Amino acid sequence: MARPDDVRYTKTHEWVKLEGDNLTLGITDFAVEHLGDIVFVDLPDTGTDLEKGETALEIESVKAVAEVYAPVTGTVEAVNEAIADEAASLSEDCFGAGWLIRMKVSDAAGYDELMDLAAYEKHLETAEPE
C-alpha cells in the first residue's frame, strides 16, 4: 500500500491531513498491520472537544486495544460511520475510505512538528508498535 505524501504522520502511527482548519485523522498501514484483525472501532460523538494528545478513539483487534490520539486541539465534526459499522474494512483502505474522524481545529499547535512521509518512513526503520 502506497503511503500518501500529502499528509503528516505521528510517532504513534496516525496520519493527519490538514486543509485550512479542517483535519482528517486516520491510522497508518503500519498500525493496521500490527493490530491484526480489527473487530471494533469506538468512535467519539460529533461535537466532542479534544485536546492535543488526548485519546480521540479506540480500536479493538483480536490482539489488543489501541488508542488513537488527537494530534491537535479541536472539535469532532464527523465520524466515519462506515468504519463503525464494518471495522474490518479499515484494513482495506486506511489512507482513503478508512479515515476515522474529521475535526474543526481550534489550535493547530504541534502540527508542524508532525513527520512528512520521508521522516515517517525513516521512523519505521526502528519503530515498534505503540
SULPE-V981726 format. One record per residue. N is the residue number from 1. RES is the residue in three letters. NEAR is the number of other ideal C-beta (glycine too) atoms within 8 Angstrom. Layout:
n:res:near
N:RES:NEAR
N:RES:NEAR
This chain:
n:res:near
1:MET:5
2:ALA:3
3:ARG:11
4:PRO:8
5:ASP:6
6:ASP:4
7:VAL:10
8:ARG:12
9:TYR:15
10:THR:12
11:LYS:7
12:THR:7
13:HIS:13
14:GLU:14
15:TRP:15
16:VAL:15
17:LYS:9
18:LEU:11
19:GLU:6
20:GLY:4
21:ASP:8
22:ASN:11
23:LEU:15
24:THR:10
25:LEU:15
26:GLY:11
27:ILE:14
28:THR:14
29:ASP:9
30:PHE:10
31:ALA:14
32:VAL:12
33:GLU:7
34:HIS:8
35:LEU:13
36:GLY:8
37:ASP:8
38:ILE:14
39:VAL:8
40:PHE:7
41:VAL:13
42:ASP:7
43:LEU:11
44:PRO:10
45:ASP:7
46:THR:8
47:GLY:6
48:THR:8
49:ASP:7
50:LEU:13
51:GLU:7
52:LYS:11
53:GLY:5
54:GLU:8
55:THR:8
56:ALA:12
57:LEU:12
58:GLU:10
59:ILE:15
60:GLU:12
61:SER:12
62:VAL:5
63:LYS:6
64:ALA:6
65:VAL:7
66:ALA:12
67:GLU:7
68:VAL:13
69:TYR:11
70:ALA:14
71:PRO:13
72:VAL:15
73:THR:10
74:GLY:14
75:THR:10
76:VAL:16
77:GLU:8
78:ALA:7
79:VAL:12
80:ASN:12
81:GLU:6
82:ALA:8
83:ILE:14
84:ALA:9
85:ASP:5
86:GLU:6
87:ALA:12
88:ALA:8
89:SER:11
90:LEU:13
91:SER:8
92:GLU:7
93:ASP:7
94:CYS:15
95:PHE:12
96:GLY:6
97:ALA:8
98:GLY:15
99:TRP:11
100:LEU:14
101:ILE:14
102:ARG:11
103:MET:14
104:LYS:9
105:VAL:12
106:SER:7
107:ASP:8
108:ALA:8
109:ALA:7
110:GLY:9
111:TYR:11
112:ASP:4
113:GLU:4
114:LEU:10
115:MET:10
116:ASP:8
117:LEU:11
118:ALA:6
119:ALA:9
120:TYR:12
121:GLU:9
122:LYS:7
123:HIS:11
124:LEU:8
125:GLU:6
126:THR:5
127:ALA:9
128:GLU:4
129:PRO:8
130:GLU:7
